[in-house]
């Protein structure tokens, strides 16, 4: 799978090209009548994302003289990313801080729980509901 490096020296990343590559692999396999190798595709996808995140994080640590690196959020639950970042941080002689696995959650779980509470009360919004990133759950 391709790596999403974007501009040289950039810390930005976008995985839309990677998602397109996955779709192409799946569609090509289907057109040839071959079985889609889901495990291989997932492994390649993960390797691509991890390579980019580890490289850019390591570069940022060096460039900014960071004293430590924190891995948090839902992505911190990925054992492959944890392992590769730990290796890179060891090479850079910088501590890697990672919360316990049970605390590495994604906002999707919180939103799902909030949605369940609304559903349970039969409180529904119309299909015209607009995405508002700063919307407080209490207001929703």
N, CA, C and O of each residue as an XYZ file, in Angstrom:
560
protein
N       0.834     -1.181      0.000
C       0.000      0.000      0.000
C       0.881      1.248      0.000
O       1.983      1.228      0.549
N       0.406      2.323     -0.607
C       1.205      3.556     -0.672
C       1.311      4.241      0.690
O       0.508      4.000      1.592
N       2.318      5.097      0.813
C       2.507      5.889      2.037
C       2.086      7.324      1.739
O       2.405      7.864      0.680
N       1.370      7.933      2.674
C       0.846      9.295      2.495
C       1.827     10.311      3.078
O       1.618     10.820      4.180
N       2.907     10.608      2.332
C       3.917     11.519      2.853
C       3.539     12.985      2.643
O       3.974     13.836      3.420
N       2.760     13.302      1.640
C       2.384     14.670      1.281
C       3.629     15.504      0.997
O       4.609     14.985      0.462
N       3.604     16.779      1.344
C       4.731     17.664      1.029
C       5.948     17.311      1.874
O       5.824     16.871      3.017
N       7.117     17.512      1.294
C       8.360     17.246      2.027
C       8.417     18.138      3.258
O       8.139     19.334      3.179
N       8.774     17.557      4.387
C       8.897     18.311      5.619
C       7.586     18.576      6.336
O       7.587     19.139      7.431
N       6.476     18.186      5.748
C       5.163     18.437      6.349
C       4.871     17.417      7.441
O       5.295     16.263      7.371
N       4.135     17.872      8.451
C       3.667     16.961      9.482
C       2.210     16.579      9.248
O       1.636     15.810     10.019
N       1.614     17.114      8.190
C       0.238     16.779      7.837
C       0.190     15.366      7.269
O       1.185     14.850      6.761
N      -0.963     14.764      7.364
C      -1.159     13.477      6.703
C      -2.609     13.342      6.299
O      -3.512     13.875      6.944
N      -2.806     12.625      5.229
C      -4.139     12.334      4.726
C      -4.093     10.910      4.220
O      -3.178     10.522      3.493
N      -5.076     10.145      4.605
C      -5.082      8.746      4.191
C      -6.129      8.476      3.118
O      -6.485      7.321      2.881
N      -6.626      9.524      2.465
C      -7.630      9.317      1.421
C      -7.036      8.550      0.243
O      -7.721      7.722     -0.357
N      -5.776      8.810     -0.096
C      -5.123      8.059     -1.174
C      -4.966      6.588     -0.810
O      -5.071      5.713     -1.670
N      -4.719      6.328      0.440
C      -4.596      4.950      0.917
C      -5.945      4.240      0.826
O      -6.026      3.081      0.419
N      -7.000      4.956      1.212
C      -8.343      4.367      1.112
C      -8.674      4.065     -0.342
O      -9.272      3.032     -0.643
N      -8.287      4.961     -1.245
C      -8.517      4.723     -2.675
C      -7.730      3.508     -3.153
O      -8.228      2.716     -3.952
N      -6.504      3.363     -2.663
C      -5.679      2.210     -3.042
C      -6.334      0.909     -2.600
O      -6.315     -0.080     -3.333
N      -6.908      0.910     -1.410
C      -7.604     -0.286     -0.912
C      -8.783     -0.605     -1.825
O      -8.974     -1.757     -2.217
N      -9.573      0.410     -2.164
C     -10.707      0.186     -3.066
C     -10.253     -0.373     -4.408
O     -10.897     -1.261     -4.967
N      -9.140      0.149     -4.924
C      -8.621     -0.345     -6.199
C      -8.211     -1.804     -6.106
O      -8.515     -2.588     -7.005
N      -7.530     -2.179     -5.039
C      -7.104     -3.574     -4.859
C      -8.330     -4.484     -4.788
O      -8.362     -5.540     -5.418
N      -9.337     -4.070     -4.019
C     -10.556     -4.874     -3.872
C     -11.273     -4.990     -5.215
O     -11.654     -6.089     -5.617
N     -11.458     -3.876     -5.907
C     -12.163     -3.898     -7.189
C     -11.412     -4.707     -8.242
O     -12.031     -5.434     -9.019
N     -10.089     -4.591     -8.276
C      -9.306     -5.362     -9.248
C      -9.420     -6.855     -8.981
O      -9.542     -7.648     -9.914
N      -9.383     -7.238     -7.722
C      -9.524     -8.657     -7.383
C     -10.895     -9.170     -7.826
O     -11.004    -10.258     -8.391
N     -11.925     -8.388     -7.570
C     -13.279     -8.793     -7.956
C     -13.409     -8.905     -9.470
O     -14.029     -9.840     -9.975
N     -12.822     -7.947    -10.198
C     -12.901     -7.985    -11.671
C     -12.190     -9.213    -12.232
O     -12.592     -9.742    -13.268
N     -11.126     -9.673    -11.550
C     -10.398    -10.861    -12.013
C     -11.035    -12.147    -11.488
O     -10.589    -13.247    -11.813
N     -12.084    -11.997    -10.671
C     -12.738    -13.167    -10.106
C     -11.948    -13.824     -8.996
O     -12.160    -14.996     -8.683
N     -11.037    -13.073     -8.401
C     -10.202    -13.602     -7.319
C     -10.832    -13.277     -5.966
O     -11.604    -12.329     -5.826
N     -10.482    -14.080     -4.998
C     -10.941    -13.799     -3.632
C     -10.215    -12.561     -3.110
O      -9.020    -12.384     -3.345
N     -10.941    -11.725     -2.414
C     -10.335    -10.545     -1.809
C      -9.558    -11.003     -0.576
O     -10.114    -11.632      0.324
N      -8.297    -10.686     -0.551
C      -7.419    -11.088      0.556
C      -7.517    -10.054      1.675
O      -6.630     -9.216      1.838
N      -8.599    -10.120      2.438
C      -8.901     -9.120      3.458
C      -7.774     -8.953      4.469
O      -7.400     -7.828      4.798
N      -7.236    -10.048      4.957
C      -6.182     -9.973      5.973
C      -4.938     -9.284      5.417
O      -4.320     -8.468      6.101
N      -4.570     -9.613      4.171
C      -3.391     -8.984      3.563
C      -3.617     -7.500      3.332
O      -2.713     -6.691      3.540
N      -4.809     -7.144      2.907
C      -5.131     -5.727      2.678
C      -5.077     -4.968      3.995
O      -4.510     -3.877      4.060
N      -5.658     -5.532      5.038
C      -5.648     -4.881      6.352
C      -4.222     -4.723      6.873
O      -3.871     -3.690      7.442
N      -3.415     -5.746      6.676
C      -2.019     -5.693      7.121
C      -1.267     -4.596      6.373
O      -0.509     -3.841      6.981
N      -1.469     -4.505      5.077
C      -0.816     -3.468      4.280
C      -1.283     -2.068      4.650
O      -0.485     -1.132      4.696
N      -2.584     -1.927      4.914
C      -3.150     -0.643      5.321
C      -2.515     -0.206      6.639
O      -2.046      0.925      6.770
N      -2.506     -1.118      7.614
C      -1.934     -0.798      8.918
C      -0.456     -0.445      8.803
O      -0.007      0.518      9.424
N       0.303     -1.199      8.029
C       1.734     -0.933      7.874
C       1.965      0.456      7.277
O       2.872      1.176      7.696
N       1.141      0.824      6.302
C       1.274      2.131      5.674
C       1.028      3.253      6.668
O       1.811      4.199      6.747
N      -0.051      3.151      7.424
C      -0.394      4.188      8.404
C       0.681      4.271      9.486
O       1.117      5.364      9.847
N       1.105      3.128      9.998
C       2.119      3.117     11.060
C       3.426      3.724     10.566
O       4.042      4.518     11.276
N       3.861      3.362      9.357
C       5.102      3.930      8.814
C       5.054      5.453      8.807
O       6.006      6.111      9.227
N       3.954      6.007      8.334
C       3.825      7.457      8.227
C       3.787      8.109      9.617
O       4.489      9.090      9.862
N       2.977      7.572     10.510
C       2.857      8.167     11.841
C       4.173      8.098     12.614
O       4.563      9.071     13.259
N       4.848      6.971     12.553
C       6.107      6.808     13.293
C       7.182      7.722     12.716
O       7.916      8.368     13.464
N       7.276      7.776     11.401
C       8.291      8.630     10.775
C       8.055     10.104     11.102
O       8.985     10.817     11.480
N       6.825     10.552     10.957
C       6.537     11.967     11.213
C       6.659     12.312     12.696
O       7.126     13.399     13.036
N       6.251     11.414     13.574
C       6.399     11.667     15.009
C       7.879     11.735     15.381
O       8.295     12.616     16.133
N       8.663     10.812     14.857
C      10.104     10.814     15.133
C      10.777     12.074     14.624
O      11.635     12.641     15.301
N      10.391     12.517     13.433
C      10.952     13.741     12.859
C      10.579     14.949     13.719
O      11.406     15.833     13.938
N       9.351     14.988     14.201
C       8.904     16.101     15.050
C       9.667     16.114     16.378
O      10.045     17.181     16.863
N       9.891     14.950     16.959
C      10.649     14.866     18.207
C      12.047     15.444     17.999
O      12.532     16.226     18.817
N      12.689     15.052     16.896
C      14.042     15.555     16.621
C      14.029     17.062     16.346
O      14.817     17.814     16.918
N      13.137     17.481     15.477
C      13.124     18.891     15.049
C      12.803     19.845     16.195
O      13.383     20.928     16.281
N      11.894     19.455     17.065
C      11.466     20.346     18.140
C      12.129     20.045     19.486
O      11.847     20.711     20.482
N      13.006     19.045     19.513
C      13.705     18.718     20.756
C      12.775     18.273     21.865
O      12.983     18.603     23.033
N      11.738     17.517     21.495
C      10.760     17.062     22.488
C      11.444     16.204     23.544
O      12.364     15.442     23.246
N      10.988     16.338     24.759
C      11.547     15.572     25.877
C      10.809     14.258     26.084
O      11.303     13.362     26.769
N       9.608     14.143     25.482
C       8.814     12.920     25.567
C       7.773     12.941     24.447
O       7.523     13.982     23.838
N       7.180     11.795     24.187
C       6.138     11.680     23.169
C       4.937     10.996     23.800
O       5.074      9.986     24.490
N       3.770     11.552     23.558
C       2.531     10.990     24.087
C       1.711     10.407     22.944
O       1.479     11.078     21.939
N       1.279      9.180     23.094
C       0.373      8.529     22.159
C      -0.948      8.353     22.884
O      -1.006      7.660     23.900
N      -2.011      8.972     22.379
C      -3.297      8.914     23.079
C      -4.439      8.818     22.085
O      -4.239      8.938     20.876
N      -5.636      8.602     22.603
C      -6.828      8.495     21.767
C      -7.028      7.070     21.294
O      -6.340      6.148     21.733
N      -7.976      6.906     20.394
C      -8.305      5.575     19.896
C      -7.150      4.894     19.194
O      -6.990      3.678     19.300
N      -6.335      5.665     18.471
C      -5.207      5.085     17.732
C      -4.182      4.467     18.684
O      -3.427      3.581     18.285
N      -4.148      4.927     19.939
C      -3.186      4.402     20.910
C      -3.484      2.958     21.297
O      -2.661      2.308     21.942
N      -4.646      2.454     20.912
C      -4.982      1.054     21.190
C      -4.328      0.108     20.186
O      -4.333     -1.106     20.393
N      -3.772      0.639     19.115
C      -3.162     -0.198     18.084
C      -1.812     -0.719     18.580
O      -0.876      0.056     18.775
N      -1.721     -2.022     18.779
C      -0.509     -2.620     19.334
C       0.694     -2.472     18.399
O       1.824     -2.311     18.861
N       0.456     -2.526     17.103
C       1.551     -2.344     16.153
C       2.134     -0.946     16.242
O       3.353     -0.775     16.221
N       1.274      0.050     16.341
C       1.730      1.438     16.466
C       2.460      1.636     17.790
O       3.505      2.286     17.833
N       1.923      1.086     18.858
C       2.586      1.187     20.169
C       4.007      0.631     20.093
O       4.962      1.250     20.561
N       4.118     -0.540     19.498
C       5.413     -1.219     19.416
C       6.413     -0.424     18.580
O       7.547     -0.207     19.006
N       5.994      0.008     17.395
C       6.902      0.744     16.504
C       7.293      2.094     17.090
O       8.447      2.505     16.966
N       6.348      2.797     17.732
C       6.690      4.080     18.351
C       7.633      3.873     19.531
O       8.531      4.682     19.762
N       7.428      2.789     20.278
C       8.327      2.494     21.398
C       9.753      2.273     20.884
O      10.711      2.767     21.479
N       9.893      1.538     19.788
C      11.213      1.315     19.183
C      11.839      2.634     18.751
O      13.013      2.884     19.022
N      11.054      3.484     18.073
C      11.589      4.753     17.586
C      11.974      5.659     18.751
O      13.014      6.316     18.708
N      11.151      5.699     19.780
C      11.462      6.544     20.936
C      12.710      6.054     21.657
O      13.494      6.852     22.170
N      12.888      4.744     21.693
C      14.107      4.199     22.291
C      15.327      4.639     21.492
O      16.345      5.014     22.074
N      15.233      4.596     20.157
C      16.329      5.055     19.299
C      16.632      6.538     19.535
O      17.788      6.959     19.501
N      15.572      7.326     19.777
C      15.720      8.767     19.976
C      16.016      9.125     21.427
O      16.231     10.293     21.750
N      16.028      8.116     22.307
C      16.249      8.318     23.739
C      15.225      9.295     24.328
O      15.567     10.205     25.082
N      13.969      9.075     23.960
C      12.856      9.901     24.426
C      11.789      8.959     24.974
O      11.428      7.987     24.310
N      11.275      9.232     26.184
C      10.227      8.364     26.730
C       8.936      8.450     25.910
O       8.545      9.526     25.459
N       8.288      7.311     25.728
C       6.973      7.250     25.094
C       5.949      7.041     26.200
O       6.037      6.081     26.966
N       4.977      7.945     26.277
C       3.906      7.835     27.257
C       2.659      7.314     26.554
O       2.188      7.909     25.585
N       2.130      6.203     27.047
C       0.933      5.600     26.466
C       0.016      5.179     27.611
O       0.440      4.450     28.508
N      -1.241      5.635     27.588
C      -2.171      5.223     28.641
C      -2.419      3.709     28.585
O      -2.164      3.073     27.562
N      -2.911      3.143     29.677
C      -3.293      1.729     29.636
C      -4.323      1.501     28.522
O      -5.115      2.387     28.201
N      -4.294      0.321     27.954
C      -5.155     -0.007     26.821
C      -6.623      0.343     27.075
O      -7.302      0.845     26.178
N      -7.116      0.084     28.281
C      -8.511      0.356     28.602
C      -8.882      1.826     28.563
O     -10.062      2.171     28.516
N      -7.874      2.700     28.581
C      -8.142      4.137     28.540
C      -7.919      4.733     27.150
O      -8.048      5.943     26.962
N      -7.591      3.900     26.199
C      -7.357      4.367     24.831
C      -8.643      4.213     24.029
O      -8.820      3.260     23.270
N      -9.520      5.168     24.219
C     -10.810      5.093     23.554
C     -10.925      6.150     22.478
O     -10.138      7.096     22.423
N     -11.888      5.980     21.650
C     -12.148      6.879     20.544
C     -13.413      7.656     20.860
O     -14.291      7.153     21.561
N     -13.514      8.864     20.356
C     -14.715      9.666     20.572
C     -15.965      8.973     20.048
O     -17.068      9.273     20.504
N     -15.817      8.063     19.113
C     -16.980      7.383     18.549
C     -17.750      6.629     19.625
O     -18.978      6.553     19.571
N     -17.045      6.075     20.596
C     -17.725      5.356     21.674
C     -18.573      6.319     22.499
O     -19.695      5.992     22.886
N     -18.031      7.508     22.765
C     -18.772      8.499     23.532
C     -20.004      8.969     22.750
O     -21.087      9.102     23.320
N     -19.841      9.216     21.468
C     -20.954      9.667     20.637
C     -22.011      8.560     20.541
O     -23.210      8.835     20.585
N     -21.559      7.315     20.412
C     -22.496      6.194     20.367
C     -23.292      6.076     21.657
O     -24.492      5.803     21.622
N     -22.639      6.279     22.790
C     -23.337      6.216     24.078
C     -24.358      7.345     24.185
O     -25.476      7.131     24.655
N     -23.975      8.546     23.750
C     -24.903      9.680     23.782
C     -26.089      9.422     22.856
O     -27.229      9.726     23.207
N     -25.826      8.868     21.687
C     -26.903      8.562     20.743
C     -27.853      7.520     21.315
O     -29.066      7.609     21.120
N     -27.308      6.529     22.023
C     -28.163      5.518     22.641
C     -29.113      6.161     23.647
O     -30.298      5.829     23.691
N     -28.590      7.083     24.453
C     -29.436      7.752     25.442
C     -30.567      8.536     24.765
O     -31.699      8.548     25.249
N     -30.247      9.192     23.636
C     -31.284      9.916     22.882
C     -32.301      8.919     22.307
O     -33.508      9.152     22.367
N     -31.813      7.830     21.761
C     -32.693      6.818     21.171
C     -33.599      6.225     22.243
O     -34.794      6.027     22.026
N     -33.013      5.949     23.397
C     -33.769      5.350     24.495
C     -34.933      6.250     24.919
O     -35.971      5.751     25.352
N     -34.770      7.558     24.799
C     -35.835      8.517     25.140
C     -36.714      8.835     23.927
O     -37.626      9.658     24.004
N     -36.421      8.165     22.804
C     -37.143      8.392     21.539
C     -37.022      9.855     21.091
O     -37.970     10.421     20.546
N     -35.869     10.452     21.321
C     -35.573     11.816     20.880
C     -34.745     11.730     19.607
O     -33.585     11.317     19.637
N     -35.343     12.119     18.496
C     -34.673     11.999     17.213
C     -34.549     13.358     16.542
O     -35.414     14.218     16.706
N     -33.479     13.551     15.789
C     -33.309     14.746     14.979
C     -33.715     14.423     13.552
O     -33.792     13.259     13.160
N     -33.974     15.470     12.785
C     -34.325     15.273     11.381
C     -33.060     14.996     10.568
O     -31.948     15.141     11.075
N     -33.229     14.607      9.336
C     -32.100     14.346      8.453
C     -31.388     15.639      8.036
O     -30.331     15.590      7.406
N     -31.958     16.774      8.380
C     -31.339     18.055      8.064
C     -30.324     18.492      9.122
O     -29.746     19.574      9.016
N     -30.107     17.666     10.130
C     -29.156     17.987     11.185
C     -27.791     18.268     10.564
O     -27.300     17.473      9.763
N     -27.185     19.377     10.921
C     -25.877     19.763     10.382
C     -24.776     19.370     11.362
O     -24.984     19.372     12.576
N     -23.626     19.040     10.837
C     -22.471     18.725     11.680
C     -21.962     20.010     12.320
O     -21.677     20.985     11.624
N     -21.850     20.012     13.631
C     -21.328     21.161     14.374
C     -20.256     20.651     15.328
O     -20.577     20.161     16.411
N     -18.978     20.759     14.937
C     -17.892     20.188     15.745
C     -17.838     20.713     17.166
O     -17.386     19.999     18.061
N     -18.289     21.953     17.407
C     -18.202     22.542     18.748
C     -19.485     22.350     19.563
O     -19.579     22.839     20.689
N     -20.462     21.647     19.008
C     -21.739     21.445     19.689
C     -21.526     20.681     20.998
O     -20.892     19.626     21.006
N     -22.045     21.202     22.080
C     -21.959     20.553     23.380
C     -23.021     19.445     23.442
O     -24.143     19.634     22.972
N     -22.671     18.316     24.009
C     -23.618     17.206     24.108
C     -24.872     17.620     24.881
O     -25.973     17.158     24.582
N     -24.698     18.492     25.874
C     -25.847     18.943     26.649
C     -26.846     19.693     25.762
O     -28.056     19.599     25.965
N     -26.338     20.430     24.790
C     -27.198     21.202     23.876
C     -27.885     20.274     22.863
O     -29.003     20.542     22.422
N     -27.215     19.204     22.509
C     -27.743     18.276     21.521
C     -28.859     17.501     22.136
O     -29.457     16.652     21.476
